[in-house]
Amino acid sequence: MSEELQQEIDTKIERVTALLKEGGHAALLIRRNENLAWITAGSLSRRVRLPSDLNVASILVTKDGKRFYLTTNNEAARLAAEDFTGLGFEPVVYPWYSAGIEDALAKHAGTGSIVCDAAYGDKTVVDLTPLRTPLLDIELKRYRLLGRQVAEIASHLVHKLKPGMSEHQMNSMTAAALWAERIEPSVLLMAVDERILKFKHAVGHGQTLLNFGMLNLCARRDGLCISITRFMHFGPMPQHLVDAFHAAAQVNAALLAATKAGATGGDLFHVAQKAYKAAGFAGEEEHHHQGGPCGYVERDWVAAPFGKQAIVNAQAFAWNPSIRGGKVEDTVLLKDGKVELLTPTPELPQVKTTAGGKEFISAGVLLR
């Protein structure tokens, strides 16, 4: 393992031990996939059962920094050879049919309370979301590469849409293109025509593309998540869609301009609320959430009227303002006061808008 990777893991262990010492706990049991991927620098990000929140291994970190991974005998060889090699975690292996986690906790956790990031027995559940930020420089490198690759795939695919293609086919070709680059699709919301206008989350239902197609996806690699949406339209768009996309771009610019360290979820919600009103679509924020910070899950939280969560430096965001078929969704990074677009598609149409004295670029609609 490289020195940079070892330093990343050590830094994250330090964040955990600080949490334990502050709370007076002996150890933390980590079971959720997003936290396992985070603390192993993306190594433990592959899943046996894709829809599960839990992995086939758990990680135990004690207040003095000792680190173990706990797993069953039928998974141990693969994990040792492919996921934990050189990471500095000590294996604790038990028979698949036994209560091995309890034995491991009794032996290795030390004296005192044990907390967990997921419901488990009588353990107190702790939220590790705050520990996952700020993102480290090495994580930002992975994030930038992933964002570019997902954006390139989305751009390529939106050019391939054609009349007669079903939403299921759109899902299939998107998933195949992502998996070919070792990128796991986590959200596939491909939709066409009237379903785009009617439903905010238009899960593919098999309808056939006539004029208006949407590629709406989230994808992850090494635990990090990217969100992006792109559209195409055969022939000129009706004026109501032109207006909706322009207004969504205005709201997007307002949200990006307000994405600053210290701003809260409530602050961002009210920014969107005012922007919708200024764009002529007052109350549109009531119909769907506007997005929020992301990282090792698609959204760590979403901006809500009374949200107290605060933005920090080196944090990623995916805002998704939408208006009656018009939508903007990209993944960006806030770093040292600047908002960086992680999913650029300059080869596709762009909408330029200004907010807070700055110009922002939102994705437009590919016309064919």
C-alpha positions as CSV (number, residue, x, y, z in Angstrom):
1,M,0.0,0.0,0.0
2,S,1.3,3.5,-0.9
3,E,2.3,5.9,1.8
4,E,-0.5,8.3,0.7
5,L,-3.1,5.6,1.1
6,Q,-1.8,4.6,4.5
7,Q,-2.0,8.2,5.6
8,E,-5.6,8.5,4.4
9,I,-6.7,5.5,6.5
10,D,-4.7,6.7,9.5
11,T,-6.4,10.1,9.3
12,K,-9.8,8.4,9.2
13,I,-8.9,6.2,12.2
14,E,-7.9,9.3,14.1
15,R,-11.3,10.9,13.4
16,V,-13.0,7.7,14.7
17,T,-10.9,7.6,17.9
18,A,-11.5,11.3,18.6
19,L,-15.3,10.5,18.4
20,L,-14.9,7.6,20.8
21,K,-12.9,9.5,23.3
22,E,-15.3,12.5,23.2
23,G,-18.2,10.2,23.8
24,G,-16.4,8.0,26.4
25,H,-16.8,4.9,24.3
26,A,-14.5,1.9,24.1
27,A,-15.0,1.0,20.4
28,L,-17.0,1.5,17.3
29,L,-18.5,-1.3,15.2
30,I,-18.8,-0.2,11.5
31,R,-21.3,-2.1,9.4
32,R,-22.8,0.3,6.8
33,N,-21.3,0.1,3.3
34,E,-20.7,3.8,2.9
35,N,-18.7,3.9,6.1
36,L,-16.8,0.7,5.4
37,A,-15.8,2.1,2.0
38,W,-14.8,5.5,3.6
39,I,-12.6,4.1,6.3
40,T,-10.8,1.6,3.9
41,A,-10.1,4.3,1.3
42,G,-12.6,2.7,-1.1
43,S,-11.2,-0.8,-0.8
44,L,-14.2,-2.4,0.8
45,S,-16.7,-1.0,-1.6
46,R,-17.8,-4.1,-3.5
47,R,-20.9,-5.8,-2.3
48,V,-22.1,-9.4,-2.4
49,R,-25.7,-8.3,-2.3
50,L,-26.0,-5.0,-4.2
51,P,-29.2,-3.6,-2.6
52,S,-27.9,-4.2,1.0
53,D,-26.8,-1.5,3.3
54,L,-24.5,-3.9,5.1
55,N,-21.4,-5.8,3.8
56,V,-20.2,-9.3,4.5
57,A,-17.5,-7.8,6.7
58,S,-17.6,-5.4,9.7
59,I,-14.8,-3.2,11.1
60,L,-14.1,-2.7,14.7
61,V,-12.0,0.4,15.8
62,T,-11.1,0.8,19.5
63,K,-10.5,4.1,21.3
64,D,-6.7,3.4,21.2
65,G,-6.7,3.0,17.4
66,K,-6.6,-0.8,17.1
67,R,-8.4,-1.9,13.9
68,F,-9.9,-5.2,13.0
69,Y,-12.2,-6.6,10.3
70,L,-14.7,-9.2,11.3
71,T,-16.0,-11.7,8.8
72,T,-17.1,-15.3,8.3
73,N,-14.8,-18.2,7.1
74,N,-16.5,-18.4,3.7
75,E,-15.6,-14.7,2.9
76,A,-12.3,-14.5,4.7
77,A,-9.9,-15.7,1.9
78,R,-11.3,-13.2,-0.7
79,L,-11.3,-10.3,1.6
80,A,-7.7,-11.0,2.7
81,A,-6.5,-11.4,-0.9
82,E,-8.5,-8.6,-2.6
83,D,-9.8,-6.0,-0.1
84,F,-7.7,-5.8,3.0
85,T,-4.2,-6.5,1.7
86,G,-1.7,-4.0,3.3
87,L,-4.4,-1.9,4.9
88,G,-3.3,-2.6,8.4
89,F,-6.5,-4.2,9.7
90,E,-6.2,-7.4,11.7
91,P,-8.6,-10.2,10.6
92,V,-11.0,-11.8,13.0
93,V,-12.6,-14.9,11.3
94,Y,-15.4,-17.0,12.7
95,P,-17.7,-19.8,11.3
96,W,-20.5,-18.6,9.1
97,Y,-23.1,-20.3,11.4
98,S,-21.8,-18.8,14.7
99,A,-22.4,-15.6,16.7
100,G,-18.9,-14.5,15.8
101,I,-19.3,-10.8,16.0
102,E,-20.3,-11.0,19.7
103,D,-17.3,-13.1,20.5
104,A,-15.0,-10.7,18.6
105,L,-16.4,-7.7,20.4
106,A,-16.0,-9.4,23.8
107,K,-12.4,-10.2,23.0
108,H,-11.2,-7.1,21.2
109,A,-13.3,-4.1,22.0
110,G,-12.0,-3.5,25.5
111,T,-13.9,-2.4,28.5
112,G,-16.7,0.1,28.1
113,S,-19.6,0.9,25.8
114,I,-19.5,-0.1,22.1
115,V,-21.4,2.0,19.6
116,C,-22.4,1.1,16.1
117,D,-23.2,2.9,12.9
118,A,-26.3,0.7,12.3
119,A,-28.9,-0.9,14.5
120,Y,-27.3,-3.9,16.2
121,G,-28.6,-5.4,19.4
122,D,-28.6,-2.9,22.2
123,K,-25.7,-0.9,20.8
124,T,-26.2,2.9,20.6
125,V,-26.3,4.0,17.0
126,V,-24.0,6.9,16.0
127,D,-24.1,8.9,12.7
128,L,-20.7,8.9,11.0
129,T,-21.7,11.4,8.3
130,P,-19.8,14.3,9.9
131,L,-16.6,12.2,10.0
132,R,-16.6,11.7,6.3
133,T,-15.9,15.4,5.7
134,P,-13.8,17.3,4.8
135,L,-12.8,15.1,1.9
136,L,-9.0,14.5,1.8
137,D,-6.9,15.5,-1.2
138,I,-6.5,11.8,-2.3
139,E,-10.3,11.4,-2.2
140,L,-10.6,14.5,-4.3
141,K,-8.3,12.9,-7.0
142,R,-10.6,9.9,-7.1
143,Y,-13.7,12.0,-7.2
144,R,-12.5,14.2,-10.1
145,L,-11.6,11.2,-12.2
146,L,-14.9,9.5,-11.4
147,G,-16.9,12.6,-12.2
148,R,-15.1,13.1,-15.6
149,Q,-15.7,9.4,-16.6
150,V,-19.4,9.4,-15.6
151,A,-19.9,12.7,-17.5
152,E,-18.3,11.3,-20.6
153,I,-20.5,8.2,-20.4
154,A,-23.6,10.2,-19.9
155,S,-22.7,12.5,-22.9
156,H,-22.0,9.5,-25.1
157,L,-25.2,7.8,-24.1
158,V,-27.5,10.8,-24.6
159,H,-26.2,10.9,-28.2
160,K,-27.3,7.3,-28.7
161,L,-30.9,7.8,-27.7
162,K,-33.3,7.3,-30.6
163,P,-37.1,7.1,-31.1
164,G,-38.4,3.6,-30.4
165,M,-36.0,2.9,-27.6
166,S,-37.6,1.8,-24.3
167,E,-36.9,3.1,-20.9
168,H,-35.7,-0.4,-20.0
169,Q,-33.2,-0.3,-22.9
170,M,-32.0,3.0,-21.7
171,N,-31.4,1.6,-18.2
172,S,-29.6,-1.4,-19.7
173,M,-27.2,0.5,-21.9
174,T,-26.4,2.9,-19.1
175,A,-25.7,0.2,-16.6
176,A,-23.5,-1.7,-19.1
177,A,-21.4,1.4,-20.0
178,L,-20.8,2.2,-16.3
179,W,-19.9,-1.4,-15.3
180,A,-17.4,-1.5,-18.1
181,E,-15.4,1.2,-16.3
182,R,-15.7,-0.4,-12.9
183,I,-18.5,2.0,-12.0
184,E,-21.5,0.7,-10.2
185,P,-24.9,2.2,-11.0
186,S,-26.9,3.0,-7.9
187,V,-29.8,5.0,-9.3
188,L,-31.2,4.6,-12.8
189,L,-34.2,6.9,-13.5
190,M,-34.5,6.8,-17.3
191,A,-37.7,8.3,-18.6
192,V,-39.3,9.6,-21.7
193,D,-41.8,12.2,-22.9
194,E,-44.8,12.8,-20.6
195,R,-43.4,10.7,-17.8
196,I,-40.6,13.2,-17.4
197,L,-43.2,16.0,-16.9
198,K,-45.5,14.0,-14.6
199,F,-43.1,12.4,-12.1
200,K,-40.0,13.7,-10.2
201,H,-38.6,10.2,-9.8
202,A,-39.7,8.5,-13.1
203,V,-38.4,5.0,-12.4
204,G,-38.2,3.3,-15.8
205,H,-41.6,1.7,-16.7
206,G,-40.9,0.5,-20.2
207,Q,-42.4,3.4,-22.2
208,T,-41.0,4.0,-25.6
209,L,-39.1,7.2,-26.5
210,L,-40.9,9.5,-29.0
211,N,-39.4,13.0,-28.6
212,F,-38.1,13.7,-25.1
213,G,-35.6,11.5,-23.3
214,M,-33.9,11.8,-19.9
215,L,-30.8,10.0,-18.5
216,N,-30.9,10.5,-14.8
217,L,-28.3,8.4,-12.9
218,C,-26.2,8.1,-9.8
219,A,-23.1,5.9,-9.8
220,R,-20.3,5.0,-7.5
221,R,-16.7,3.7,-7.5
222,D,-14.4,3.2,-4.5
223,G,-17.4,4.2,-2.4
224,L,-17.7,7.8,-3.9
225,C,-21.0,8.8,-5.5
226,I,-21.7,10.9,-8.6
227,S,-25.1,12.3,-9.7
228,I,-25.8,13.6,-13.2
229,T,-28.9,14.2,-15.4
230,R,-28.8,14.9,-19.2
231,F,-31.7,15.4,-21.7
232,M,-32.2,15.2,-25.4
233,H,-35.2,16.2,-27.6
234,F,-36.0,15.4,-31.2
235,G,-37.0,18.5,-33.0
236,P,-37.6,22.0,-31.4
237,M,-38.7,22.0,-27.8
238,P,-42.1,23.4,-26.9
239,Q,-41.8,26.8,-25.2
240,H,-42.9,25.5,-21.8
241,L,-39.9,23.2,-21.7
242,V,-37.5,26.0,-22.9
243,D,-38.8,28.2,-20.0
244,A,-38.6,25.3,-17.5
245,F,-35.0,24.5,-18.3
246,H,-33.9,28.2,-18.3
247,A,-35.6,28.7,-14.9
248,A,-34.0,25.5,-13.5
249,A,-30.6,26.8,-14.6
250,Q,-31.3,30.1,-12.7
251,V,-32.2,28.2,-9.5
252,N,-29.1,26.0,-10.0
253,A,-26.9,29.1,-10.3
254,A,-28.4,30.5,-7.1
255,L,-27.7,27.3,-5.2
256,L,-24.1,27.1,-6.4
257,A,-23.5,30.7,-5.5
258,A,-24.8,30.1,-2.0
259,T,-22.8,26.9,-1.6
260,K,-20.4,28.3,1.0
261,A,-18.8,26.9,4.2
262,G,-21.0,27.7,7.1
263,A,-24.3,27.9,5.2
264,T,-27.0,25.5,6.5
265,G,-29.5,23.3,4.8
266,G,-32.2,25.8,5.8
267,D,-30.2,28.6,4.2
268,L,-30.0,26.7,0.9
269,F,-33.6,25.8,0.9
270,H,-34.6,29.4,1.2
271,V,-32.2,30.4,-1.5
272,A,-33.9,27.9,-3.9
273,Q,-37.3,29.2,-2.7
274,K,-36.4,32.8,-3.6
275,A,-34.8,31.7,-6.9
276,Y,-37.9,29.8,-8.0
277,K,-40.1,32.9,-7.3
278,A,-37.7,35.2,-9.1
279,A,-37.8,32.9,-12.1
280,G,-41.6,32.9,-12.2
281,F,-42.2,29.5,-10.6
282,A,-43.1,30.4,-7.0
283,G,-43.7,27.4,-4.8
284,E,-41.9,24.9,-7.1
285,E,-39.6,23.9,-4.3
286,E,-42.6,22.3,-2.6
287,H,-42.8,19.5,-5.2
288,H,-39.3,17.9,-4.8
289,H,-36.2,18.2,-2.8
290,Q,-33.4,20.4,-4.2
291,G,-30.5,18.0,-3.4
292,G,-27.6,18.5,-1.0
293,P,-24.1,17.3,-0.1
294,C,-22.9,13.9,-1.3
295,G,-19.8,11.8,-1.0
296,Y,-20.1,8.2,0.1
297,V,-23.9,8.3,-0.3
298,E,-25.9,9.9,-3.0
299,R,-27.1,12.7,-0.6
300,D,-25.8,13.0,3.0
301,W,-28.7,15.3,3.6
302,V,-31.1,17.4,1.6
303,A,-31.8,21.1,2.0
304,A,-35.0,21.5,4.1
305,P,-36.7,24.6,5.6
306,F,-35.3,24.1,9.1
307,G,-32.1,22.2,8.2
308,K,-29.3,22.8,10.7
309,Q,-26.6,20.9,9.0
310,A,-23.7,23.2,8.0
311,I,-21.6,23.1,4.8
312,V,-17.9,22.5,5.3
313,N,-14.9,23.1,3.1
314,A,-13.8,20.2,0.8
315,Q,-17.4,18.8,0.4
316,A,-19.2,17.6,-2.7
317,F,-22.7,18.5,-3.6
318,A,-25.4,17.5,-6.1
319,W,-28.2,20.1,-6.5
320,N,-31.1,19.0,-8.6
321,P,-33.6,21.9,-9.1
322,S,-36.5,20.8,-11.4
323,I,-39.5,22.5,-12.9
324,R,-42.2,20.6,-14.8
325,G,-39.9,18.6,-17.0
326,G,-36.9,20.9,-16.9
327,K,-34.1,19.9,-14.5
328,V,-30.4,20.5,-13.8
329,E,-28.3,18.0,-11.9
330,D,-24.5,17.8,-11.6
331,T,-22.0,17.0,-9.0
332,V,-19.7,19.8,-7.8
333,L,-17.0,20.3,-5.2
334,L,-16.6,23.2,-2.8
335,K,-12.9,23.7,-2.1
336,D,-11.4,26.8,-0.6
337,G,-14.3,29.0,-1.5
338,K,-14.6,27.9,-5.1
339,V,-17.2,25.6,-6.7
340,E,-15.7,23.1,-9.1
341,L,-17.9,21.2,-11.6
342,L,-17.0,17.5,-11.4
343,T,-19.3,16.4,-14.2
344,P,-18.6,18.7,-17.2
345,T,-20.0,17.9,-20.6
346,P,-18.9,20.9,-22.7
347,E,-19.7,19.0,-25.9
348,L,-23.4,19.2,-25.0
349,P,-25.5,22.4,-25.0
350,Q,-24.9,24.7,-22.0
351,V,-27.0,27.3,-20.3
352,K,-25.0,30.2,-18.7
353,T,-26.6,32.1,-15.8
354,T,-25.3,34.5,-13.2
355,A,-25.9,34.6,-9.5
356,G,-24.0,36.4,-6.7
357,G,-22.0,38.2,-9.4
358,K,-20.6,35.0,-10.8
359,E,-21.3,33.0,-14.0
360,F,-22.4,29.4,-13.7
361,I,-22.9,26.7,-16.4
362,S,-25.8,24.3,-16.3
363,A,-26.4,21.5,-18.8
364,G,-28.9,22.2,-21.5
365,V,-30.9,19.9,-23.8
366,L,-29.3,18.1,-26.8
367,L,-31.6,18.9,-29.8
368,R,-31.5,16.4,-32.7
